[in-house]
Amino acid sequence: MDVETPRLILRRPRLTDVPALFRFLGNAQAMQHTHVDASLRKCHRRVAVHEWRRRRDGYAPWTIVAKSDRQIIGWGGLYDDPFDPGWGVEVAYFFHPSAWGQGYASEMVAACMSVADQTLQLPEVRAFAHPANAGSQRVLEKAGFEVVRFVPEMDRFLYRRHRQELRTAAYHWRGCL
């Protein structure tokens, strides 16, 4: 499923997207807080593996396109990480530096949480943020994520967000006591 937000098109990646995605997924400065693809081939493999998981799971990262100029500015979405399994469904986002600071990550994460809550009805979504990445931490907190713990072997904070319906029900239940 593809999704549109006011400023973004979130669509399935195409093989022809990989060179544009590699411009930031392979850029050590752009990816300073996470994994960097060492080559165009490794970037292609990462996208292909996630697309295989989309067929299996029904969700995977999207290519993120700016509506204003139809340029690829990011890659991200919901996924169960095939390269580091066991964390459950996560949301992640990676943007070209030219797109930083414009609210695109918050817009994309809000769309992901809508899909997670309403379409997939996932009970929980997780995310990770590096301690030095204050912008990513703000994006997650604004979307209702809470820090679970610091994961030293990853040098990341683990975040969690429960489905909106479940959070509302728990709030009402506690209010009745």
N, C-alpha and C positions, 0 to 999 in steps of 0.2 A: 504494500500500500504506500502510495506517495501522499505527502501532506503539504499543504500550503499554509503559511502564516502571513501576516500583513506585509512582511518584507522578504520572506524567504520561500524557496521551493526546496523541499526535502524529498529527494527522489533516489531510486535505486541507482547505485553506481554502474557506469558503463565502462567497458575496457578502454574506450577513448578518453575517459576521465583521468586515468592513472597518471599521465604526465603532469597534468595540472595539480592533482593531489600530491604528487611527489615534490612539487615546488615547496610545500610546507611540511609534509610528513617526513621528508628527507632532509629538512633543514634543521641543523643542530640548535641554532638559536631559537627558531620558532618552537621547537619541541623540547626546550631546555628542561621542562618539568616532567617529561614522560619519554616513552620509547621513540627512537628515531629510526626510520627505515634507511639502511645503509646503501641501498641501491634501488634503481627503478624496478628491477626484477623482484626484490623483496617487498616493495610497496605493492606491486601487482599481486604477489602471493597473498599478502595480508588482505587486500580487498577481495580476492577470489575465495579465500577461506571463509571470510565473513558472509559472502554471498551464498556459499554452500550452506552455512548455518541458517541463513534467512529461509532457504527452502525447507530446512528441517524444523526450525523454531517458529517461523512466521515473523521474525523481526531481525534486524541487523543495522549497522550504521548506514546512513544515507550520504549521498553527495549533497552538499548544501550550496545552493545557487542563490545569488542575490537577484531579486526580481528587477531591481533598477537597471542593471546592465547585463543580466544573464551570465555573469561570470561565476565560476566556481570559487567559493571563498572558504569552504570548510568541509569537514567530514565528521559525522557523529550520529549518535542515536542510542537506542536500546540494543543491548547484546549480552550474550552469555559468553564470556571471553574464551575462545578456543585455544588461546596461547597461554592463558593462566587460569585454568578452570577452578571451580569450587567456590566462587564468590557469589554466585547467583546472578540474577539479571542486573546489569549495570547500565548507567547512562554515562556517556563520555562525549567529548567534543574537542575538535582540533581545528583551528582556524589559521588562515594565512595572516601574517602580521598586519597586513593592510586593513584587515577586518576587525582588529582588536579594538576594544573600547567603545564599540558602537551598539552594544546591547544585543548582538546577534546570538551569543551563547545563551543569554536568558530567554530569548524568544524561542530558540530551538529546544531548550530544556523544558520550557512550559508546554510546547507541542508534544514532546516525548511523554511528559507526565499525563497529559490528556489521553494519549494513546494507551499508556500503561494502565490508567485508571478505568477508562470507559470502554476501550476496545478489547484489550488483552485481559483486563481485570486482574492484573498482577497484585498480589498482596503487599509486595515490597519491591523497591528498586534501590540499588546501592550505587555508590560512586566513590571515587578516590580523588584526593587533591594533595598536592605537594605542599609542605608547610610554607614555602616561599611564594606560592602562587595565591596571593590574597584575592585576586580577581576571580579565580575559579571557586575559591571558598565562598565568596559573596554570591556568586551565581547559584551555587547549591543551596545556601541558606535562604536566599530569596525564594527558591522553589520549594521550600519546606523540608529540606534535608537537615538532619541533625548528625553531629559527630558521634560515632560509636566508640572509636578508639584510634590511637595511633598504631600503625603497623610498621614496626622498626625495620623488618626485613625488606619492606618496599619503600621505606622512607616516605610514607603517605598517611594521610588521615583517611580512615574509612568512614563514609557517610551512609545514612539510611533514611529512606522516606517510605512510610506506609501509604497504602492506597487512600485517597481522599475520603471515600465512603467509610472505610474502617476507622480513620482518624476521627471523623465526625461522630460515628457511633460510639467510640470509646469516650469521647468528650461528653456526650449526652449521658452515657451510662454512669460515668463518674459523678456527673452533676445530680444524679438521682439519689445518691447515697446520703 
